[in-house]
Amino acid sequence: MDTKLDTQRRDDSGKGVARKLRAAGRVPAVFYGHDQEATPLSVDAREMSHVLHTSGGSNVLLDLIVDGKPHLAMPREIQRDYIHNKLIHIDFLAVSRTETITVDVPVVEVGDSIGIKEGGVVEHHLRALRVECLPQDVPERLEVDITELNIGDMIHVREVPVPAGVAILTNPDDAVLSVITPAALRTEAELLLPGEEAPEVAAPEAAEGEVVPVEEGEAAPAPAAEEGGES
């Protein structure tokens, strides 16, 4: 069952009107798509926030009530004020149950990786993948099982399982995530290029009056002549 969301048409536009709407607890919005003229709306901020926290997240399928009539729609662009944790503006796209759409779906890892048990960490290369499917088939998330990953192993887009009816559009050769050794634990040898040797450290020179320790079997350096002494 689709989530129902009531709207109110707004006749005026501009920053001043938008500020008044937000002050009244509403979010400015626009509804468009399917050769329909863009319709300026507003929605209740609390109700919209609740909708976005359902299982569908930002890809939730809605019965958008416009002028008393329901329209099948999805949030397309969501603008947020992250500092004040507020919604700023929302675009709603009209969709059809018989026409495919393109959306971004978050990727979530599951399982307890072998590499993590050995001290590795998960490095994310892609947080979401672009998919194409019917609106009612949009998955909540794409799960990647990392149980068998060792340190140095990687999962590519082509290895991510998807439900029936869903096609991934992201480059199949792109990396999604990998298990790596934390930077703090990498040794100098691991950071060297192939064939590169660690730089030699020169022996310290003795300062005036300082004695340099001599390795066994090595001749001691001759004492320097005192300044002003006989030659």
C-alpha positions in Angstrom: 0.0 0.0 0.0 1.4 3.4 -1.0 1.9 6.1 1.6 -0.6 8.9 1.5 0.6 12.5 1.7 -1.7 15.5 1.7 -0.6 18.8 0.0 -1.8 22.3 -0.3 -1.5 24.3 -3.5 0.5 27.6 -3.1 -0.2 30.4 -5.5 2.7 32.7 -4.6 6.4 32.0 -5.0 9.6 33.7 -3.9 11.9 33.5 -0.9 9.6 35.5 1.3 6.7 33.1 0.8 9.0 30.1 1.3 10.2 31.5 4.6 6.7 32.1 5.8 5.7 28.5 4.9 8.7 27.1 6.8 7.9 29.3 9.8 4.4 27.8 9.7 5.8 24.3 9.7 5.4 23.6 6.0 7.8 22.7 3.2 7.6 24.3 -0.2 7.4 21.7 -3.0 6.8 21.2 -6.7 4.9 18.4 -8.4 5.7 17.6 -12.1 6.1 14.9 -14.7 4.1 13.0 -17.4 3.6 16.1 -19.5 2.0 17.8 -16.5 2.6 21.4 -15.8 4.7 22.0 -12.7 2.4 22.6 -9.8 3.7 24.6 -6.7 2.7 22.9 -3.5 3.5 22.7 0.2 3.5 19.8 2.6 3.5 19.5 6.4 7.1 19.3 7.6 6.6 16.8 10.3 4.5 14.5 8.1 7.1 14.7 5.3 9.9 13.9 7.7 8.0 10.9 9.0 7.4 9.7 5.4 11.2 9.9 4.6 11.9 7.8 7.7 9.8 4.9 6.5 11.3 1.8 4.9 11.3 3.4 1.5 13.3 6.3 2.5 13.8 8.9 -0.2 12.5 6.4 -2.7 9.2 6.0 -1.0 6.2 5.6 -3.4 3.4 8.1 -2.6 -0.2 8.8 -3.1 0.2 12.5 -3.4 -3.1 14.3 -2.8 -3.2 17.4 -5.1 -6.5 19.3 -5.1 -8.2 16.4 -3.5 -7.1 13.9 -6.2 -4.4 11.2 -5.6 -1.4 11.0 -7.9 1.3 8.3 -7.9 4.6 10.1 -7.1 8.1 9.9 -5.6 10.4 12.4 -4.0 12.9 13.3 -6.7 15.0 16.1 -5.2 15.2 16.8 -1.5 16.9 20.0 -0.2 17.9 20.1 3.5 19.3 22.5 6.0 21.6 20.1 7.8 22.7 22.6 10.3 19.2 23.1 11.6 17.9 19.7 10.6 15.1 21.1 8.4 13.6 20.3 5.0 14.0 23.2 2.6 12.3 22.1 -0.6 11.1 19.0 -2.3 10.4 18.0 -5.9 7.8 15.3 -6.4 7.9 13.3 -9.7 4.7 11.8 -11.1 5.3 8.2 -12.0 3.5 5.3 -13.6 3.3 1.7 -12.4 4.0 0.5 -16.0 7.0 2.8 -16.8 10.5 2.3 -15.4 12.3 5.0 -13.5 15.9 5.6 -12.6 16.8 6.1 -8.9 19.8 5.8 -6.6 19.6 3.0 -4.0 21.9 2.9 -0.9 24.4 0.0 -0.5 24.7 -1.6 2.9 27.2 -4.3 4.0 26.1 -7.3 6.1 28.0 -10.0 7.8 31.2 -10.1 9.9 34.2 -10.0 7.6 37.3 -12.2 8.2 39.5 -9.2 7.4 37.8 -7.1 10.0 38.4 -9.7 12.7 42.1 -9.5 11.8 42.1 -5.7 12.3 41.0 -4.5 8.9 38.4 -1.8 8.2 35.7 -1.4 5.5 36.5 1.3 2.9 33.4 2.5 1.0 34.0 3.6 -2.6 30.3 3.9 -3.5 27.5 4.5 -1.1 24.7 4.1 -3.6 24.1 2.5 -7.0 21.9 3.8 -9.8 19.2 1.3 -10.8 16.3 1.1 -13.3 13.0 -0.6 -12.5 9.3 0.0 -12.0 8.4 2.3 -9.2 6.8 -0.4 -7.1 10.0 -2.6 -7.5 12.5 0.0 -6.1 14.4 -1.8 -3.4 14.9 -0.2 0.0 18.6 -1.0 -0.1 21.1 -3.3 -1.8 22.9 -5.6 0.7 26.4 -6.8 0.2 27.7 -9.8 2.2 31.2 -9.2 3.3 31.6 -12.3 5.5 34.3 -13.9 3.3 36.3 -10.8 2.6 39.9 -10.8 3.8 42.2 -7.8 4.1 42.8 -6.6 0.5 39.6 -8.1 -1.0 37.2 -5.9 -2.9 33.6 -6.1 -4.1 32.7 -4.6 -7.5 29.3 -3.5 -8.8 28.9 -6.6 -10.9 29.0 -8.7 -7.7 26.1 -6.9 -6.0 22.9 -9.0 -6.0 19.7 -7.3 -7.0 16.0 -8.3 -6.9 14.2 -9.5 -9.9 13.1 -6.7 -12.2 15.9 -4.4 -11.1 18.8 -3.5 -13.4 22.0 -1.7 -12.2 23.1 1.1 -14.4 26.4 2.0 -12.5 29.6 0.8 -14.2 29.9 -2.9 -13.4 33.7 -2.6 -13.0 33.5 0.1 -10.4 34.5 -0.8 -6.8 31.8 -0.7 -4.2 33.8 -1.4 -1.0 37.0 -3.1 0.1 38.6 -4.3 3.4 41.9 -2.6 4.0 44.5 -2.3 6.7 44.1 0.9 8.8 46.6 3.5 7.8 47.9 3.7 11.3 49.0 0.0 11.1 50.7 0.1 7.8 54.4 -0.5 7.9 56.9 1.5 6.0 57.7 -1.6 3.9 54.0 -1.8 2.7 54.1 1.8 1.6 57.3 1.3 -0.6 56.9 1.0 -4.3 57.8 -2.4 -5.9 61.6 -2.7 -6.1 62.1 0.3 -3.9 64.4 0.0 -0.9 64.3 1.8 2.3 66.6 4.8 2.3 69.9 4.4 4.2 70.4 6.4 7.3 73.8 8.1 7.5 75.9 7.5 10.6 75.8 10.4 13.0 78.9 12.7 13.1 80.4 13.4 16.5 80.1 16.9 17.8 83.1 18.5 19.5 83.9 16.6 22.7 81.4 13.7 21.9 82.5 10.1 21.6 80.9 8.1 18.8 80.5 4.4 19.7 82.6 2.1 17.5 81.2 -1.3 16.3 83.2 -4.4 17.0 86.0 -4.9 14.3 85.8 -1.2 13.2 88.8 1.0 13.6 88.3 4.0 15.8 88.6 7.4 14.0 91.8 9.3 14.5 91.5 12.2 16.9 91.3 15.6 15.3 94.3 17.9 15.9 93.6 20.7 18.4 93.3 24.1 17.0 96.5 26.0 17.4 98.5 22.8 18.2 101.7 21.6 16.5 101.5 20.2 13.0 
